[in-house]
Amino acid sequence: MADKGNILAFPDVAAVEAEAAAWVARFDAGDISAKDQAEFQEWLNRGSLHREIIAEYGNLWSEFDTLRPLANGEAGIGREFVTSNHDDTSKRLALWRVASAAAILLLFAGFTSFLIYKVSAPNVSGRALADLSYETAIGAQKKILLADGSTLILNTNSRVEIAFSGDRRDIHLMRGEAYFDVVHDHARPFSVYAKDYVVHDIGTAFDVHLSRTGLVEVGVTKGSVEVSPAEGSGISSAGKGVGILTAGQKVILGQTAERTETLSSADMGRKLAWRQGQLIYTGQPLGEVISDISRYSDIKFELADPSLEKISVGGAFRTDQIEAIVAALENNFGVHAEWLDAHHVRLTAGAEKPANKN
């Protein structure tokens, strides 16, 4: 095994990128004080990575000229930083350096998510969009600070694509689940798109889950949201069955509102316990539990008897200890687990244990 003492410590590129985006957004908004300028200068002087990333991020905003006086020779920063019209080769090299640093982090720091950075064409307002993509691996969670100060937490095997501009904040949930705690800005609506629906923030915190079967589940923990069919979804207004959701409410959406309900704070906390790396069950049927825990592992579960789906399951488990959940099912719920191989478990009733258990 390699000597850990010889492994270099690399900077958190994703964190620096988020800080850079926040600085550009602050300058873009205006009303920057002398104290803000001094803090920005101190942040720049922390290293070349800070200057490289702020330069690339800044080129996405037409108001980047505001930062130029601060980055002039007074700060000891080279002209390559203050020049906004880099040629294509320089841009590609800068992006390559950021991508390479992220790749090294994945290899040496064991990161379970990664960042893809690209520059898009200008939108209809003439302002360029900054597109970011974040992913998590199976069984992983990731907390992300967005440029506007909002936060999102990605659950297992999830992916989001982010497009912020001067007049809107759009996030597309491509798969999985994400929890959003939004800094409200009436001038820049915050919208989350998931399959055929869009969730509009009204000053809130909420969860959006796009299931493997294509259903969209929205749960609100604070404030309220407006849920509506996305443009071009083909879902008619007569069949949408959605509207304003307030704290404690949850809706499951398909072609219509499949189910709407109000949850207690305890039940909502249980459903979102994954944010702390936990799975909590309080009498949920085994079929639902198996469907849930399958999201956190590549283990395939097979129920030999359909009647097993109705067994009530209770307990608190860690999302990274799926085997412990299987053991608990055997020890406490009258279920036998037969490991067919390392990634395949057949569940049978306790009285139907096979003669030769693996």
C-alpha positions in Angstrom: 0.0 0.0 0.0 1.3 3.5 -0.8 2.6 5.7 2.0 -0.2 8.1 2.7 2.4 10.6 3.7 3.5 10.8 0.1 0.0 11.7 -1.2 -0.4 15.3 -2.0 -3.2 17.5 -0.8 -5.1 19.1 -3.6 -7.4 22.1 -3.4 -11.2 21.6 -3.5 -11.8 22.9 -7.1 -15.6 22.6 -6.7 -15.5 24.8 -3.6 -13.3 27.4 -5.2 -15.5 27.4 -8.3 -18.6 28.0 -6.1 -16.8 30.9 -4.3 -15.8 32.4 -7.6 -19.3 32.2 -8.9 -20.6 33.9 -5.8 -18.1 36.7 -6.1 -19.0 37.4 -9.7 -22.7 37.4 -8.8 -22.0 39.9 -6.1 -20.2 42.3 -8.4 -22.8 41.7 -11.1 -25.5 42.9 -8.6 -23.6 46.1 -7.9 -23.4 48.1 -4.6 -20.0 46.7 -3.7 -18.4 48.3 -0.6 -14.8 49.0 0.1 -14.9 46.1 2.6 -16.2 43.8 -0.1 -13.4 44.9 -2.5 -10.8 44.2 0.2 -12.3 40.8 0.9 -12.3 40.0 -2.8 -8.7 41.0 -3.1 -7.7 38.8 -0.1 -9.6 35.9 -1.7 -7.8 36.4 -5.1 -4.4 36.4 -3.3 -5.0 32.9 -1.8 -3.6 31.3 -5.0 -3.4 31.0 -8.8 -6.3 28.6 -8.9 -8.6 31.3 -7.4 -7.5 33.8 -10.1 -7.8 31.2 -13.0 -11.4 30.2 -12.0 -12.6 33.7 -11.3 -11.3 34.7 -14.8 -13.2 31.9 -16.5 -16.3 32.5 -14.5 -16.1 36.3 -15.0 -15.9 36.0 -18.8 -19.5 34.7 -18.6 -20.8 38.0 -17.4 -20.8 41.2 -19.5 -20.3 43.3 -16.3 -16.9 41.6 -15.6 -15.4 45.0 -16.3 -16.3 46.0 -12.8 -13.7 43.6 -11.4 -10.9 44.8 -13.6 -9.7 47.7 -11.4 -9.4 45.4 -8.5 -7.4 42.9 -10.5 -5.0 45.5 -12.0 -1.3 45.6 -11.4 -1.9 46.9 -7.8 -2.7 43.4 -6.7 0.3 41.9 -8.4 -1.8 39.8 -10.7 -0.6 39.2 -14.3 -2.2 40.7 -17.3 -3.5 37.3 -18.3 -6.1 37.6 -15.6 -7.4 41.1 -16.5 -7.6 40.4 -20.2 -11.2 39.3 -21.0 -10.7 38.5 -24.7 -8.6 35.4 -24.4 -8.2 33.5 -27.6 -10.0 30.1 -27.9 -6.7 28.2 -27.2 -6.2 30.0 -23.8 -9.8 29.3 -22.8 -9.5 25.6 -23.6 -6.3 25.4 -21.7 -7.8 27.1 -18.6 -10.8 24.8 -18.7 -8.5 21.8 -19.2 -6.6 22.8 -16.0 -9.8 23.1 -14.0 -11.0 19.7 -15.3 -7.6 18.1 -14.7 -7.6 19.4 -11.1 -11.1 17.9 -10.6 -10.0 14.6 -12.1 -7.0 14.5 -9.7 -9.4 15.1 -6.8 -11.5 12.2 -7.8 -8.4 9.9 -7.9 -6.7 11.0 -4.7 -9.4 12.3 -2.5 -12.1 9.7 -3.2 -14.7 12.2 -4.3 -18.1 10.6 -5.1 -19.3 13.4 -7.4 -17.8 15.4 -10.1 -18.2 18.7 -11.9 -18.6 19.4 -15.6 -18.0 23.0 -16.7 -18.9 24.6 -20.0 -19.8 27.9 -21.6 -23.0 28.1 -23.5 -24.3 30.5 -26.2 -26.0 33.7 -25.1 -29.6 33.4 -24.2 -32.4 35.5 -25.6 -31.6 38.4 -23.2 -28.1 38.6 -24.7 -26.5 37.4 -21.4 -24.5 34.2 -21.5 -25.5 31.3 -19.3 -23.1 29.5 -17.0 -23.9 25.7 -17.3 -22.8 23.4 -14.5 -23.5 19.7 -14.1 -23.2 17.8 -10.8 -23.5 14.0 -10.3 -23.4 11.5 -7.5 -22.5 7.9 -7.6 -24.7 5.1 -6.2 -24.9 5.4 -2.4 -23.3 8.9 -2.3 -24.7 12.3 -1.3 -23.2 15.7 -2.1 -23.9 19.2 -0.8 -23.4 22.1 -3.3 -23.3 25.8 -2.7 -24.7 27.6 -5.7 -23.6 31.0 -7.0 -26.6 32.8 -5.6 -26.1 31.5 -2.0 -28.8 28.8 -2.4 -27.8 25.2 -1.5 -28.7 21.8 -3.0 -28.0 18.3 -1.7 -27.9 15.5 -4.2 -29.0 12.1 -3.2 -27.7 8.8 -4.5 -27.2 8.3 -8.2 -28.5 11.8 -9.1 -27.6 14.4 -11.7 -28.5 18.1 -12.1 -27.7 20.6 -14.8 -27.6 24.2 -13.7 -28.1 27.3 -15.9 -28.0 30.7 -14.1 -28.2 34.0 -16.0 -29.0 37.6 -15.1 -32.7 37.1 -15.0 -33.4 33.5 -14.2 -32.1 30.5 -12.3 -32.9 27.1 -13.9 -32.0 23.7 -12.6 -32.8 20.5 -14.5 -33.0 17.3 -12.4 -31.9 14.7 -14.9 -32.2 11.7 -12.6 -32.4 10.9 -8.9 -33.3 13.3 -6.1 -32.2 16.7 -4.9 -33.1 18.9 -1.9 -33.0 22.7 -2.4 -32.8 25.5 0.1 -33.4 28.6 -2.0 -32.3 32.2 -1.5 -35.4 34.0 -2.8 -34.9 36.6 -5.5 -38.1 38.0 -7.1 -36.0 39.4 -10.0 -34.4 36.0 -10.8 -36.9 33.2 -10.5 -35.6 29.8 -9.3 -37.1 26.9 -11.2 -36.5 23.1 -11.0 -37.4 21.0 -14.0 -38.1 17.3 -13.6 -39.4 15.3 -16.5 -42.8 16.9 -17.4 -43.0 19.3 -14.5 -41.4 22.5 -13.2 -41.3 23.6 -9.6 -41.1 27.4 -9.1 -39.7 28.7 -5.8 -41.7 31.1 -3.7 -39.1 31.5 -0.9 -38.7 27.9 0.2 -36.9 24.7 0.8 -38.1 21.6 -1.0 -37.2 18.1 -2.3 -37.7 16.8 -5.8 -37.4 13.1 -6.6 -37.5 11.7 -10.2 -38.1 8.0 -9.8 -36.9 5.3 -12.1 -40.5 4.8 -13.2 -40.8 8.4 -14.3 -42.9 9.7 -11.4 -42.0 13.1 -10.0 -42.4 13.6 -6.2 -42.2 17.1 -4.7 -42.1 17.7 -0.9 -42.0 21.1 0.7 -40.3 21.6 4.1 -40.4 25.4 4.3 -42.3 28.2 2.5 -44.2 27.2 -0.6 -43.7 26.3 -4.3 -45.8 26.4 -7.4 -45.8 23.1 -9.4 -47.0 23.2 -13.0 -46.5 21.2 -16.3 -43.4 22.2 -18.1 -43.8 23.9 -21.5 -44.0 21.3 -24.2 -44.7 18.4 -21.8 -48.0 17.6 -23.4 -49.9 17.6 -20.1 -53.1 19.6 -20.4 -54.0 22.1 -17.8 -57.2 20.2 -17.1 -55.3 17.1 -16.1 -52.4 18.7 -14.2 -54.0 18.7 -10.7 -51.2 20.8 -9.3 -50.7 24.3 -8.0 -49.3 25.8 -4.8 -47.7 23.4 -2.2 -46.9 24.7 1.2 -44.6 23.4 4.0 -45.5 19.8 5.0 -47.2 19.0 1.7 -46.1 16.4 -0.9 -47.4 15.5 -4.3 -46.6 12.6 -6.6 -47.0 13.4 -10.3 -47.4 11.3 -13.4 -49.7 12.3 -16.2 -51.8 13.8 -13.4 -51.4 14.4 -9.7 -51.3 10.7 -8.6 -51.4 11.5 -4.9 -51.3 14.6 -2.7 -50.9 14.5 1.0 -49.9 16.4 4.1 -47.1 15.0 6.2 -46.2 15.7 9.8 -42.8 17.3 10.4 -41.7 13.9 11.8 -42.7 12.0 8.7 -41.2 14.7 6.4 -38.0 14.4 8.4 -38.0 10.6 8.1 -38.4 10.8 4.3 -35.5 13.3 4.1 -33.2 11.5 6.6 -31.0 10.5 3.6 -29.5 14.0 3.9 -27.8 12.8 7.1 -27.0 9.4 5.4 -29.8 7.6 7.1 -32.9 5.5 6.1 -35.7 5.5 8.7 -38.7 3.3 8.5 -41.7 3.3 10.8 -43.9 0.4 9.6 -43.5 0.9 5.8 -44.2 -2.3 3.8 -41.2 -4.4 2.8 -41.9 -3.9 -0.9 -41.5 -0.1 -0.5 -38.4 -0.5 1.7 -36.7 -2.8 -0.9 -37.5 -0.3 -3.6 -36.0 2.5 -1.5 -32.8 0.7 -0.4 -32.1 -0.5 -3.9 -31.4 3.1 -4.8 -28.3 3.1 -2.6 -26.7 -0.1 -3.8 -26.0 -2.2 -6.9 -27.5 -5.2 -5.1 -30.5 -6.7 -6.8 -33.3 -7.9 -4.4 -35.7 -10.6 -5.4 -38.9 -11.3 -3.4 -39.7 -15.0 -3.9 -43.2 -14.6 -2.5 -45.3 -11.5 -3.3 -46.9 -11.7 0.1 -43.6 -10.5 1.6 -44.2 -7.1 0.2 -46.7 -6.4 2.9 -44.5 -7.1 5.9 -44.2 -3.9 8.0 -40.6 -2.8 8.6 -39.3 -0.4 11.2 -35.8 0.8 12.1 -33.0 3.3 11.4 -30.2 2.3 9.1 -27.2 3.9 7.4 -27.4 4.4 3.6 -23.9 2.8 3.2 -24.7 -0.3 5.2 -27.2 -2.2 3.0 -25.9 -5.5 4.2 -26.9 -4.5 7.8 -30.4 -3.9 6.6 -30.6 -7.4 5.1 -29.3 -8.8 8.4 -32.0 -6.9 10.3 -34.7 -8.3 8.0 -33.5 -11.8 8.9 -33.1 -11.2 12.6 -36.3 -9.2 13.3 -38.9 -9.5 10.5 -39.1 -13.2 9.7 -37.4 -12.9 6.4 -34.6 -15.1 5.1 -32.0 -13.7 2.7 -30.3 -16.0 0.3 -27.2 -14.5 -1.3 -27.1 -15.9 -4.8 -23.9 -13.9 -5.4 -22.4 -10.6 -4.2 -25.0 -8.5 -6.0 -28.1 -10.7 -5.9 -30.3 -11.5 -2.9 -33.4 -13.6 -2.9 -35.8 -12.9 0.0 -38.1 -15.7 1.2 -40.4 -16.2 4.3 -38.5 -17.5 7.3 -40.2 -20.9 7.2 -39.1 -21.4 3.6 -35.3 -21.2 4.1 -33.4 -23.2 1.5 -31.6 -26.2 2.7 -28.2 -25.0 1.6 -27.7 -21.3 2.6 -24.8 -19.5 1.0 
